[in-house]
Amino acid sequence: MPDQPTGVSVSDEIVLSDVVFEATVIEQRVAELGQEIGEYYRSGELLLIGLLKGSFMFLADLVRYIQRPHEIDFVAAASYGSGRESSGQVHLRYDPETDVAGKHVLLVEDIIESGTTLNHLVRLFRAREPASLEICTLLHKRIAKETVLEPRFVGFDAPAKFLVGYGLDCAEKFRYLPYIASLKE
């Protein structure tokens, strides 16, 4: 699928600015992360919990590269709603049914920006007594003022722009893009 040309309008109000990470670069890095995760977790039960909706593409690709047994579940939490800035309030929309006690839990996130949602989830899952708790994120903006737990696995450092594609959205649009692009300000 061809990349969206720079500056082309994809809706009446929103225009893509630049392709930040090409699909082939994302694919290569996801494969590397899968290998790193498989090597890090050599024993014990591994449970990957994807943060919906943004991580679904990343998680689907990532699990194909983790060459060891593992389980998958999801959590849905949001602090953005339909805007471009975090509201600061975390709303848990779906809590995983899988028992995490005694398992190595890896929270899989699409992007870390404010850290609000992730901080809330780290506290929530720590209270459920996993054997260990770590974070894997595709993108890290490194702008969060306070994080309860720094991610062990990071795909890319991301620019301080609003990004869409490869699962990331703007008001539920653009998740389908195979690459990651910035929006025109």
Residue, then its C-alpha position, 0 to 999 in steps of 0.5 A: m500500500p503506497d504511503q500517503p503524500t505529504g500535505v494531502s487532506v484525508s478528511d475535511e478537517i485533518v491533514l497528514s503532515d509527514v510519514v514518521f515511521e515507514a511500514t517496513v521500519i516498523e515491521q523490522r523493529v517489531a520483529e526485534l522487540g519480539q526476539e528481545i521479549g522471548e530472550y528476556y522471559r526464559s521461564g514462567e508463564l508469560l501474559l501479554i496484555g494489550l491496551l485497546k484500542g491503539s495497541f491492537m495492530f502492534l500486539a498482533d504483529l508482536v506475538r508472531y515474533i515471540q518464540r515461546p509460549h504466552e497468553i494474550d488478553f486486553v484491557a481498555a482504558a482511556s484518558y483521551g476521548s475524542g480530543r488530542e489532549s489527555s483529560g487526566q482522568v482514566h476510564l477503565r472500559y474493559d478489565p481482563e478476565t485472565d488471572v495475573a497472579g504469579k505470571h510475568v505480565l507485559l503491558v503492551e502499549d502503542i504510545i506513551e505520552s502523558g503516562t496517565t493511563l499507564n500509571h493507573l494500569v501499573r498500580l492496578f496490575r501490581a495489586r493483583e500480584p504478578a510474578s513480574l510486571e513490565i511495559c512494552t511500548l511501540l512509541h515513547k515520546r519521553i515527555a511524561k512528567e512522572t511514570v510509575l514504571e519505565p518501559r523495559f521494551v521501546g520500539f522507537d523514541a517518537p517526536a512530540k507531534f500528534l501521530v496516527g496510523y498503525g493502530l494510533d488514531c485521531a478521534e477513531k480515524f487513521r488506525y488502518l494506515p500501515y505506517i505512522a504519520s504526523l498530523k498537520e498542526 
